[in-house]
Amino acid sequence: MPKIVIKEEICKGCALCVRLCPKKVIKIGTQLNAKGYHPAVYAGDGCIACRACAMTCPDVAIEIFK
Protein backbone atom coordinates (compact mmCIF):
# COMPACT_ATOMS: atom_id res chain seq x y z
CA MET A 1 0.00 0.00 0.00
CA PRO A 2 1.53 3.35 -1.00
CA LYS A 3 2.09 5.94 1.68
CA ILE A 4 1.73 9.70 1.19
CA VAL A 5 3.84 11.95 3.39
CA ILE A 6 2.88 15.63 3.32
CA LYS A 7 5.31 18.00 4.99
CA GLU A 8 2.62 20.12 6.60
CA GLU A 9 5.10 22.69 7.92
CA ILE A 10 6.03 23.80 4.38
CA CYS A 11 2.68 23.30 2.62
CA LYS A 12 0.94 26.56 1.68
CA GLY A 13 -2.45 24.94 1.10
CA CYS A 14 -2.63 25.81 -2.61
CA ALA A 15 -4.81 22.69 -3.19
CA LEU A 16 -3.22 21.75 -6.51
CA CYS A 17 -2.67 18.25 -5.14
CA VAL A 18 -6.30 18.04 -4.03
CA ARG A 19 -7.56 18.93 -7.51
CA LEU A 20 -5.23 16.55 -9.33
CA CYS A 21 -5.59 13.44 -7.15
CA PRO A 22 -7.56 10.91 -9.23
CA LYS A 23 -8.63 9.00 -6.10
CA LYS A 24 -9.51 12.12 -4.05
CA VAL A 25 -7.49 10.98 -1.01
CA ILE A 26 -5.95 14.39 -0.26
CA LYS A 27 -7.85 17.28 1.28
CA ILE A 28 -7.09 20.64 2.83
CA GLY A 29 -6.86 20.27 6.60
CA THR A 30 -8.55 22.34 9.25
CA GLN A 31 -5.47 22.98 11.40
CA LEU A 32 -3.09 25.86 10.71
CA ASN A 33 0.63 25.23 10.30
CA ALA A 34 3.33 27.50 11.77
CA LYS A 35 3.14 29.78 8.72
CA GLY A 36 -0.61 30.27 9.11
CA TYR A 37 -1.73 28.08 6.20
CA HIS A 38 -4.18 25.18 6.14
CA PRO A 39 -1.93 22.42 4.75
CA ALA A 40 -3.00 19.45 2.68
CA VAL A 41 -3.52 16.18 4.53
CA TYR A 42 -3.91 12.57 3.47
CA ALA A 43 -7.62 11.81 3.82
CA GLY A 44 -7.54 8.03 3.83
CA ASP A 45 -6.81 4.80 2.03
CA GLY A 46 -6.88 4.52 -1.72
CA CYS A 47 -3.63 6.07 -2.95
CA ILE A 48 -2.45 4.41 -6.17
CA ALA A 49 1.00 6.06 -6.13
CA CYS A 50 0.41 7.92 -9.39
CA ARG A 51 2.58 10.77 -8.01
CA ALA A 52 0.38 13.48 -9.55
CA CYS A 53 0.29 15.26 -6.20
CA ALA A 54 4.04 15.17 -5.67
CA MET A 55 4.84 16.27 -9.22
CA THR A 56 2.50 19.25 -9.10
CA CYS A 57 3.41 20.52 -5.61
CA PRO A 58 5.21 23.86 -6.03
CA ASP A 59 6.70 23.56 -2.53
CA VAL A 60 7.96 19.96 -2.92
CA ALA A 61 5.98 19.13 0.23
CA ILE A 62 4.74 15.70 -0.83
CA GLU A 63 6.55 12.37 -0.99
CA ILE A 64 5.12 9.02 -2.07
CA PHE A 65 6.52 5.76 -0.74
CA LYS A 66 5.57 2.36 -2.14
Order of alpha helices (4+ residues) and beta strands (2+ residues): beta-alpha-beta-beta-alpha-beta
